[in-house]
C-alpha cells in the first residue's frame, strides 16, 4: 500500500516539485496546504502517514504548528523541509517531535532517502 503525504509549503512551485518527486517514488499526496490554517483544516479530515512541513508560512511558524500537528495526528510522521538550516533550528525541530529535517535546496534522492528512513 502506498504511503500518504500532506505537503505544507507556501510556495506553489515547491509543492509541485515535491508532488512530482513523491509520485515518482510511489507516495500518494492526499493534501496540500499553503498556510498553517489550511494545514490544520486538512489534518482534521485527512490523516496522512507523512507531513512535509515548511517552517516559514504566511500565517504561522512551522515550529509552532509542529506540536499542534502531532497532537491532532500522533501517528503522522512530520518531516520539516526548510531553507533555514542553522543547527539550532534543526535540533529544535527534532526536539519538538519532527522525525527528520530536510534542508532546501534538496535533491529527489535526499527526499527519498529521508522518507525511506522513516520506516512504516
N, C-alpha and C positions, 0 to 999 in steps of 0.2 A: 504494500500500500504506500502511496506517495505521502510524503510529509507536507503539511500545510504551513504556509508562511504569511505573515502580515508585514508589509513594508511601511514604516513610518518615517517619512522624509519630506521636507517642504519643497524639495526640488523635483519637478515632474521629470526632468531629464534623468536624475539619479534613480527615480523609481522605475523608469523604463529600462535603464541599464540593468538594474538589479533583477527586474522581472525577466528579462531575457536570459541572464546568467542562470537564474533559478530554474526556469523552464528547461533550459538545455541540460541541467543536472538532474532533472526529474522531480523537482519540487513543484508544488501547486500553490500559486499565490491566490489566497482566498480573499484578501482585503488589502487596501492601500489607504494611507491617510497622509494628509499634508499638514496636519496640526495635531496638537495634543488632544483637543476636544474631539476631533474626528476619530482619533485613535481610540479613545476611551469609549465612544459610542460604538465603534466597530467591535470592541472587545466584549461588550455586553451581549452581542448576538453571534459572535464568531470567536471560537476558542482555538487559535492556531497552535500548531506544535512549536513554532519558532516565531519570534518577533524580531525584526531588524529595526533598530531604533536609532535615529539620529539624535544628537544632543541639542542642536540649535534648531528650535521650531518657532514659528511666529508668535504663538500664544503661550508657550511654556518651555521649561527647561527639561530636556530628556532625562536628566538625573533625578529630578523631582517625579517625573512621570514613571520612571523605572519602578519605584516602590509601589505606586498605585497599580501598575500593570501586574506585578507579581501578586498583589493582594486579590485582584479580580480573577486572574488566571494563573494560579500557582503551578499548574502543570506545563505552562508555556515556558520555553527557554528563550530568554531575552539576550540578544546579541547587540551590543552597541556598535554602531557603524558611523564614525565621525572623523572629521578632519582635525579635531582637537586631540592631538596625540601626546600631550605632556604626560610624563609618567604618573604624576599625582592624579590627573583626571582618569587615566586608565585604571589605576589602583582603586580609586573611589567607585568607579562603575562596578568593579568586581566585588568590593565590599558591600555595595548596595544590592547585590544579587544577580548581576549580569553573569552569564555563563562564559562570555568571551568579549573581546574588543577587536574590531576590525578598523584599521587605520585607512582613511581615504587619502590619496587615491589607492585603489586596490586593483588586483587582477582577478579574473574569473577563478584562477587557481586558488588565490587567497580565500575567496568566498567559499569555494567547495571544500577546501581543507578544514576551515573552521567549522562549517556546518556538519561535515562528516565526523569531526572530533566530538560532537555533542552526543553521539550515540542515539539510542531510541528512548 
